[in-house]
Amino acid sequence: MSVKRGRALRQAAKSGIRIVIVVLKNYSHFVHWPCYSQRRMSKKSRPGKLEFGGRWTSIKLDALEGYLPAYTKIFTKNPAARHFSTMYVDAFAGTGRIAYLPDQQDRLFDERDEYVKGSAARALEVKPEFDRYIFIESNPSRYAALEELKSTYPDKSDRIEVRKEDANLFLKRWCAETDWKIWRAIVLLDPYAMDVPWSTIEALARTQGVDLWWLFPCGAFNRLLTRAAKPPQPWREALTRICGTGAWEERFYEVHTHAGLFGPMQIEQKLSNFTGINQFLRERLESIFVGVAKEPLYLVNSQNTPIFMLFFAASNPKGAATATRIANWIIAHGGN
Ligand SMILES: C[S@@+](CC[C@H](N)C(=O)[O-])C[C@H]1O[C@@H](n2cnc3c(N)ncnc32)[C@H](O)[C@@H]1O
């Protein structure tokens, strides 16, 4: 076989395999969950394992990327909003780029690793631009990568602040110190797990100047809600810290008393499912934010089990209706 023909065949086989993989990976599990079943995979999303998270990472980032320019446009064009300065705050910022770890098929073809842009890099490319960018990252090497990212945007570097500290501590201080007569902000909370206590969410709501995208780890939350009986004490404390109330207990468990051999026995039965968790969290958000998107964006694993729910909430009484309308549209279109 000639070298040219061999190369052409390898190329054709490679694209054929890619098409099959893309179809199988992208469409096989887009069923069941609200705000998910109708979604198309955007051109920007692609299959493969990601350094942070999984396929849902691209979907989440596409949702954010859809919202940011709509937001900055309002604060550039709308006469009632133009006098505000805008800030983008990425509280669990990562590095600005996320590596695709090659899958088996890619390795066959000796493909090099690729990267997708993370939330920080996407925010830096939004037009119209923000007046200020704050990236918070507690991991030293990721913090260093963010500093490097900053240096690749010299035209904006005096507007970018990179902080190496705990996101919750920073946010509470920042909420209290920012002059909300001048500033409006978008905050992205994108933790790996249950790292955000309700007290942080409350601080953001109190500002009346923040629009919040919150990646809620519903998979981890659901695992803490043990099936056989109510969770052990440390888990109960974690659930209460995340929800800001102990009301989850009544909501997610039913207690029956039965006559036992040695007297009455209490049987605790778990009632929760993902729809119940979604409703409970939305009610919690509605109790402190003026506007909350009517559904979160469900992000599921390859077994179609929700791992995260991306909630949107707006704290400004004047802007909340428009903000939630835009977020509802983005969520209903699966993040695109
Ligand atoms: C899911 S990754 C963020 C991905 C990022 N949003 C992106 O799109 O590239 C979560 C990040 O939060 C950082 N992190 C974890 N706990 C933190 C904390 N308490 N404060 C600040 N950063 C934290 C981790 O080091 C990790 O880089």
The ligand as a Gaussian input file, in Angstrom:
#p B3LYP/6-31G(d) Opt

LIG

0 1
 C      -14.103000      21.855000      39.358000
 S      -12.601000      22.704000      39.538000
 C      -12.950000      24.249000      38.774000
 C      -12.954000      24.222000      37.295000
 C      -13.047000      25.596000      36.671000
 N      -14.257000      26.305000      37.037000
 C      -12.917000      25.507000      35.154000
 O      -13.898000      25.659000      34.442000
 O      -11.793000      25.312000      34.706000
 C      -12.614000      23.189000      41.239000
 C      -11.393000      23.969000      41.667000
 O      -11.625000      24.497000      42.968000
 C      -10.403000      24.465000      43.687000
 N      -10.779000      24.506000      45.127000
 C      -11.201000      23.483000      45.899000
 N      -11.540000      23.929000      47.124000
 C      -11.323000      25.274000      47.120000
 C      -11.516000      26.303000      48.084000
 N      -11.990000      26.045000      49.304000
 N      -11.241000      27.583000      47.727000
 C      -10.766000      27.870000      46.491000
 N      -10.570000      26.921000      45.531000
 C      -10.844000      25.653000      45.833000
 C       -9.725000      23.187000      43.234000
 O       -8.329000      23.246000      43.431000
 C      -10.111000      23.149000      41.751000
 O       -9.124000      23.743000      40.960000

